Amino acid sequence: VDARILALHKAAAAREDVLGLAGGLPADELLPQAKLATALAEVAASGADALQYGWPEGDEALRVWIASRLAARGAPVEPRRVIVTAGAQQALALAGESLRGARIAVGDATYPSALSAFVAAGAQVVCDRGAARYAIAGVSNPHGIELASRDELLAGSEVLIVDEAYAELRFDRRTPRPLVGDAPDRVWHIGTISKTLCPGLRVGWLVPPASAHAAVLERKQAADLQTASLSQAALVRLLARVDYDALLDRARQFYAERCERLVDAVRRHLPEVRFAEPEGGFSIWLETDETGDDVALLEAAIANGVSFDPGSAFRHALVDRIAMRLSFSNAPTAKLDEAARRLARTLTRWRRQPRAA
Ligand SMILES: Cc1ncc(COP(=O)(O)O)c(C=O)c1O
């Protein structure tokens, strides 16, 4: 991720007057704070296990939970195939390293840290066709909609890196059947609890094709030995006490409401921008006819009291029209209208400003 963007976001986050529409953060209100605090305290007090080293593949009970959720969604996967990772992000890095040198197709815009993970791993990132394809199932980040159906993805013969970060957060509750059940030999299945429960635990998972499992586990061990024992133990305890499906329903409803507010605000204040109404997830992807440096536009927006994620961060290829990702997930619902108003003001000034071609 561009260091200029990171510096601007850090400066904006430190200012109370800036309404933040950047970052894929879940709502603070939905973090299971009290239950997690109890779970953490209990596992830390209950014996040495949560405070000790664990196995590189992860906590057995957690792997069983992950496998049982996949099975319930129509993709039977044996727990021994699941590797618990430090978030979906580490799973992306491990998949990228295993595909070093291969062409990974990512589409016109995608999750920026997947791009950086693949590039850092030595894969060749391309927009259109490759030996492998990265797909965000159910709800794409940044688009907020399902970009490719299961049938489209399965129709090709590419290796598929399937990121399910938002798959269970479709507002219509139509959670797609995990592709790993259909093509286990060429699907790298990636999941996380970051968007549904708590990103701070840093727990995600990877189900690599069986032929790659041993090598991936070695790589994982070389990188960090194992995913944090304390996080995994607390998560297992928490999961035994919450109704995860009920929690997902509450989250879908909560985000659908915030989304509607931002969509209304964008229609009201920015009638000229194009976007698809989100089907789930955390954000809206706006396309404009503006040109220029979108990081400079972000700087101008922050000066006007609003932040967003510049579209260039999501793109592998250069595109001259400015796009923006606006996240409604972590912004107070009551402030979304004002945030869109500030963004509209920023764009009006941007258009008037003389710029070098
Ligand atoms: C599509 C997508 N994949 C993966 C991640 C990383 O998730 P985690 O916190 O599990 O590493 C994110 C976080 O923004 C994301 O949007």
The ligand as a Tripos MOL2 file, in Angstrom:
@<TRIPOS>MOLECULE
LIG
   16    16     1     0     0
SMALL
NO_CHARGES

@<TRIPOS>ATOM
      1 C1        -11.0160   -9.1110    0.7880 C.3       1 LIG1
      2 C2        -10.1950   -9.1570    2.0190 C.ar      1 LIG1
      3 N1         -9.4260  -10.2300    2.2470 N.ar      1 LIG1
      4 C3         -8.6620  -10.3210    3.3430 C.ar      1 LIG1
      5 C4         -8.6060   -9.3020    4.2590 C.ar      1 LIG1
      6 C5         -7.6930   -9.4450    5.4430 C.3       1 LIG1
      7 O1         -8.3710   -9.9660    6.5220 O.3       1 LIG1
      8 P1         -7.6780  -10.4200    7.8730 P.3       1 LIG1
      9 O2         -7.9460   -9.3740    8.8850 O.co2     1 LIG1
     10 O3         -8.3590  -11.7020    8.1990 O.co2     1 LIG1
     11 O4         -6.2200  -10.6060    7.6290 O.co2     1 LIG1
     12 C6         -9.3890   -8.1650    4.0780 C.ar      1 LIG1
     13 C7         -9.3430   -7.0550    5.0450 C.2       1 LIG1
     14 O5         -9.6580   -5.9350    4.7420 O.2       1 LIG1
     15 C8        -10.2010   -8.0930    2.9080 C.ar      1 LIG1
     16 O6        -10.9490   -7.0230    2.6620 O.3       1 LIG1
@<TRIPOS>BOND
     1     1     2 1
     2     2     3 ar
     3     2    15 ar
     4     3     4 ar
     5     4     5 ar
     6     5     6 1
     7     5    12 ar
     8     6     7 1
     9     7     8 1
    10     8     9 2
    11     8    10 1
    12     8    11 1
    13    12    13 1
    14    12    15 ar
    15    13    14 2
    16    15    16 1
@<TRIPOS>SUBSTRUCTURE
     1 LIG1         1 GROUP 0 **** ****
